[in-house]
Amino acid sequence: MNVDILHYAAPPVVGGVESVIAQHARVMTENGHRVRILAGRGGQFDERIPFVSIPKVDSRHPEIEAVKVKLDQGSVPAEFNDQVARLADNLREICSGAQVLFAHNVCSLNKNLVLTAALRQLHDSDGLPRLVIWHHDLAWTTPRYQSELYEGYPWDLLRSDWPGAIQVVVSELRRRELAQLIGVSRARIRVIPNGLDIARFLKLETQTVEFIKKLDLLAAAPLLLLPVRITPRKNIELALGVLAALRKEFPDVKLVVTGPLGPHNPANTRYFEKLRRIRLELGLEGTAHFLAEYTQVYLPDEVIADFYHLADALLLPSREEGFGIPMLEAGLTGLPIFCADIDSLRELGGDEVRYFSPDADPSEVARMIAVALAEDKKFSLRWRVRRDYTWDKIFRAHIASLLAT
């Protein structure tokens, strides 16, 4: 589908809405749609997404600013209607090949009422493609804009329904405000939240992103990290038992063991096969992930570091450690630590971590982790962000239906 996204400005201009429309454009493009950005300022920020410059869409265009000065004083300047007509003709021509137009904030704020009026004129005359009005902010419900708003046209365009247009807001608060403002039922208004591109935000390595997709790690709740080589002294079988017990409380729990087989002992191959049998017996095939099954080379330090930023807790059941570098890495990244009560790890962890015997009953360790995470508000929020606020999830749950033919 051909999609146009309209706003006053676009990246590299820095702003909240500018960031959101860039993410919308990317996720729509990645899902097979042909997207253009229409704006008065900005540029092409992605080689796949054309940028179309329309100077008078810019709220900072000198002629638009001159009009706004008079509008803010309650006077509609003589040139207003001519400006509207010219911009409407420009938009009609530019948007003629689009099937959907997403208009962000331009029907909500009084930053460029020439643009708002031009859009309304085109919409009422069927001169636009399907129109989706996306409200991030509402001038009429925001105190700082009140001195610039007046009864009548064109200010009332910002508080009237646009029949046939799809109304979208970014929160339940905005839905309540908009429904009351324009006099429609809340059911007429869709709530589509903003989100995060986790890979971009955390600056994840390409290989990390591939693991996330292959193993569906963003769906984990919680995601436990065991960053060790596969060798018997790491006591990984206890971690598998803990994982099986945790599933009763957290059915979406996942464990990632990042290390390869220990390089110096051929017995490690037999140990790995033992772990895989235990995984099968416990029904953990989609829950316990050994990255050694996906790569035969050591993972770069950058990829290992990524997992510390993604995980919810460090699980370290080792029977023997000379030092315990994962404890330091987890401490630096703020991960809760659950580890075996052995001298080297207690020396590092002190009173800041939770300990268990390397011979502990897995259900007891699972209970310790479950209680700690249930009380951890940071974990609850991290889990909700991963579950509900990635752009891929928002696209599938909300935006894709707006693009259905």
Protein Blocks (a to p, Z undefined) as FASTA:
>chain_A
ZZddddfbdcfbdcfklmmmmmmmmmmmmnopacddddfbdcdfbfklccdddfklpmkb
mklmmmmmmmmnopacfklmmmmmmmmmmmmmmmmmpcbdcdehklmbckbmmlmmmmmm
mmmnopaccdddddfbdfklgmklmmmgcedjfklmmmcccehiacddfbfklmmmmmmm
nopafklpccddddddfklmnopafklmmmmmmnommlgccdddddddddfklommmmmm
mmmmmmmmmmmbccddfbdcdfkbmklmmmmmmmmmmmmmnopmmmmccfklmocbdcdf
klmmmmmmmpmbdcdfbfbdfklpmlmmmmmnopacdddddfklmmmnmmmbccddfkbc
fklmmmmmmmmmmmmmklmmmmmmmmmmcfklmmmmmmmmmmpZZ
